[in-house]
């Protein structure tokens, strides 16, 4: 469908992708809130965020922003370059998760909690594909992983596993929620994001010159 759009100058394309970026980041934060309200287990980074939130008394979104900013600082020795999407990721996801948590009730019924969990994971995969597909810069945590890969020569799978196990362990020790949702997220988020990516990835329009 993107290929059928009227060609636009290359310089305009990043501006056209910004709404997609912001929509994806906001949806990502909202999907995190659904998983939090399910109380059935979070993804590794959110286990850390929740643990820190419990220890400090700061909101989940505030902790998400602080951790994202600290991770972004770790890009400096790795010589990673942030994009518009990277900086937006740090701020917008944290705001979105706090707003959605404020709006969402905490369900007591297990069936509703299960629906929240599944919906949160599926929407998280879609949201990741949407903001990645905008091609305006990776998130801080993704850039940390790829930066380590480039600097060490280790495989992406190995580096990501080591980072996420370390983050998960630290979050669990701080009191973050680990459970069925953690496992379900780990085994499904990759395939879900990969399935959604072809539908939302921006394809640079071709500009034809008149002879």
Phi, psi and omega per residue, in radians:
X1 nan -0.656 3.129
X2 -1.093 -0.622 -3.104
X3 -1.140 -0.377 -3.094
X4 -1.491 -0.107 -3.131
X5 -1.203 2.681 3.082
X6 -1.125 2.272 -3.113
X7 -1.007 2.466 3.085
X8 -2.211 2.733 3.115
X9 -1.024 2.575 -3.114
X10 -1.030 -0.611 -3.108
X11 -1.158 -0.381 -3.136
X12 -1.500 -0.427 -3.013
X13 -0.960 -0.806 3.138
X14 -1.025 -0.641 3.109
X15 -1.130 -0.696 3.120
X16 -1.144 -0.449 -3.104
X17 -1.500 -0.265 -3.081
X18 -1.053 -0.784 3.094
X19 -1.017 -0.665 3.091
X20 -1.121 -0.737 3.112
X21 -1.028 -0.879 -3.091
X22 -1.132 -0.684 3.118
X23 -1.106 -0.739 3.137
X24 -1.136 -0.730 -3.139
X25 -1.180 -0.706 3.117
X26 -1.136 -0.773 3.110
X27 -1.095 -0.605 3.120
X28 -1.089 -0.814 3.110
X29 -1.102 -0.702 3.118
X30 -1.135 -0.669 3.130
X31 -1.183 -0.588 3.054
X32 -1.082 -0.734 -3.133
X33 -1.093 -0.671 3.092
X34 -1.055 -0.753 3.128
X35 -1.182 -0.626 3.104
X36 -1.124 -0.811 -3.124
X37 -1.165 -0.427 3.113
X38 -1.201 -0.480 -3.130
X39 0.884 0.677 3.140
X40 -2.051 0.189 3.140
X41 2.093 2.418 -3.077
X42 -2.021 2.921 3.048
X43 -1.252 2.816 -3.001
X44 -0.892 -0.844 -3.117
X45 -1.130 -0.646 -3.137
X46 -1.306 -0.445 2.988
X47 -1.074 -0.750 3.093
X48 -1.128 -0.805 3.140
X49 -1.027 -0.764 -3.126
X50 -1.158 -0.742 3.118
X51 -1.046 -0.784 3.110
X52 -1.146 -0.653 3.113
X53 -1.087 -0.749 3.127
X54 -1.141 -0.665 -3.084
X55 -1.309 -0.587 -3.036
X56 -1.734 -0.378 -3.067
X57 1.454 -0.014 3.086
X58 -1.377 2.719 -3.137
X59 -1.164 2.754 3.138
X60 -1.003 -0.773 -3.126
X61 -1.125 -0.687 3.115
X62 -1.095 -0.761 3.103
X63 -1.097 -0.714 3.120
X64 -1.028 -0.744 3.129
X65 -1.150 -0.786 -3.120
X66 -1.090 -0.814 3.136
X67 -1.107 -0.729 3.108
X68 -1.045 -0.712 3.119
X69 -1.157 -0.717 3.116
X70 -1.134 -0.716 3.091
X71 -1.100 -0.669 3.136
X72 -1.106 -0.625 3.073
X73 -1.099 -0.551 3.120
X74 -1.199 -0.241 3.081
X75 -1.184 -0.454 -3.016
X76 -1.027 -0.938 3.111
X77 -1.186 -0.360 3.127
X78 -1.483 -0.101 3.134
X79 1.037 0.681 3.040
X80 -1.562 2.528 3.138
X81 -1.926 2.092 3.137
X82 -1.321 2.699 3.043
X83 -1.997 -3.071 3.102
X84 -1.003 -0.705 -3.128
X85 -1.145 -0.549 -3.128
X86 -1.169 -0.870 -3.131
X87 -1.164 -0.727 3.125
X88 -1.094 -0.642 3.130
X89 -1.015 -0.763 -3.092
X90 -1.023 -0.752 -3.013
X91 -1.567 -0.885 -2.926
X92 -1.176 -0.680 -3.138
X93 -1.099 -0.745 3.135
X94 -1.084 -0.736 3.106
X95 -1.136 -0.767 -3.102
X96 -1.098 -0.719 -3.107
X97 -1.180 -0.680 3.128
X98 -1.179 -0.733 3.128
X99 -1.106 -0.779 -3.123
X100 -1.178 -0.667 3.081
X101 -1.100 -0.623 3.113
X102 -1.168 -0.608 -3.105
X103 -1.447 -0.546 -3.033
X104 -1.509 2.344 3.004
X105 -1.340 2.874 3.046
X106 -1.689 1.886 -3.071
X107 -1.274 2.560 3.075
X108 -1.743 -0.429 -3.122
X109 -1.293 2.287 -3.087
X110 -1.094 -0.640 -3.129
X111 -1.114 -0.769 3.132
X112 -1.133 -0.703 3.109
X113 -1.097 -0.684 3.106
X114 -1.132 -0.687 3.099
X115 -1.123 -0.750 3.098
X116 -1.025 -0.760 -3.116
X117 -1.098 -0.900 -3.096
X118 -1.114 -0.782 3.118
X119 -1.071 -0.717 3.141
X120 -1.098 -0.742 -3.125
X121 -1.199 -0.778 3.136
X122 -1.096 -0.807 3.137
X123 -1.164 -0.536 3.083
X124 -1.140 -0.728 3.077
X125 -1.106 -0.731 3.092
X126 -1.123 -0.795 -3.107
X127 -1.081 -0.749 3.116
X128 -1.052 -0.759 3.132
X129 -1.118 -0.683 -3.112
X130 -1.128 -0.836 -3.092
X131 -1.344 -0.544 3.042
X132 -1.181 -0.700 -3.132
X133 -1.121 -0.364 3.089
X134 -1.220 -0.365 3.051
X135 0.996 0.852 3.118
X136 -2.100 0.387 3.096
X137 2.077 2.448 -3.124
X138 -1.326 2.846 3.024
X139 -1.210 2.802 -3.109
X140 -0.988 -0.731 -3.079
X141 -1.246 -0.654 3.085
X142 -1.151 -0.737 3.137
X143 -1.141 -0.583 3.080
X144 -1.075 -0.776 -3.127
X145 -1.125 -0.853 -3.113
X146 -1.180 -0.568 3.101
X147 -1.132 -0.756 3.085
X148 -1.091 -0.693 3.124
X149 -1.053 -0.803 -3.097
X150 -1.170 -0.668 -3.085
X151 -1.351 -0.541 -3.063
X152 -1.775 -0.377 -3.075
X153 1.424 0.047 3.114
X154 -1.317 2.801 -3.131
X155 -1.261 2.679 3.113
X156 -1.049 -0.732 -3.123
X157 -1.066 -0.762 -3.122
X158 -1.153 -0.837 -3.108
X159 -1.100 -0.772 -3.126
X160 -1.116 -0.711 3.128
X161 -1.094 -0.806 -3.128
X162 -1.089 -0.806 -3.125
X163 -1.096 -0.814 -3.056
X164 -1.263 -0.584 3.062
X165 -1.149 -0.715 3.109
X166 -1.120 -0.764 3.132
X167 -1.140 -0.760 3.132
X168 -1.080 -0.780 3.133
X169 -1.084 -0.770 3.119
X170 -1.110 -0.747 3.138
X171 -1.126 -0.699 3.122
X172 -1.126 -0.732 3.109
X173 -1.121 -0.503 3.124
X174 -1.469 -0.112 3.102
X175 1.853 0.207 3.091
X176 -1.218 2.731 -3.056
X177 -1.467 2.038 3.058
X178 -2.014 2.318 -3.111
X179 -2.972 -2.722 -3.132
X180 -0.998 -0.690 -3.136
X181 -1.072 -0.573 3.113
X182 -1.101 -0.786 3.134
X183 -1.191 -0.793 -3.128
X184 -1.060 -0.715 3.108
X185 -1.090 -0.799 -3.074
X186 -1.041 -0.667 -3.043
X187 -1.572 -0.250 -3.056
X188 -1.965 -0.421 -2.983
X189 -1.136 -0.649 3.118
X190 -1.088 -0.965 3.114
X191 -1.054 -0.659 3.136
X192 -1.112 -0.844 -3.134
X193 -1.083 -0.743 3.134
X194 -1.100 -0.638 3.137
X195 -1.196 -0.634 -3.108
X196 -1.411 -0.472 -3.025
X197 -0.936 -0.824 -3.116
X198 -1.072 -0.389 -3.100
X199 -1.424 -0.376 -2.993
X200 -2.220 -0.031 -3.119
X201 -1.286 2.264 -3.131
X202 -1.225 2.240 3.065
X203 -1.871 2.101 -3.098
X204 -1.040 2.115 3.113
X205 -1.099 2.530 3.104
X206 -1.480 2.323 3.123
X207 -1.812 2.089 -3.134
X208 -1.708 2.355 -3.140
X209 -1.679 2.464 3.079
X210 -1.286 2.454 -3.140
X211 -1.429 nan nan
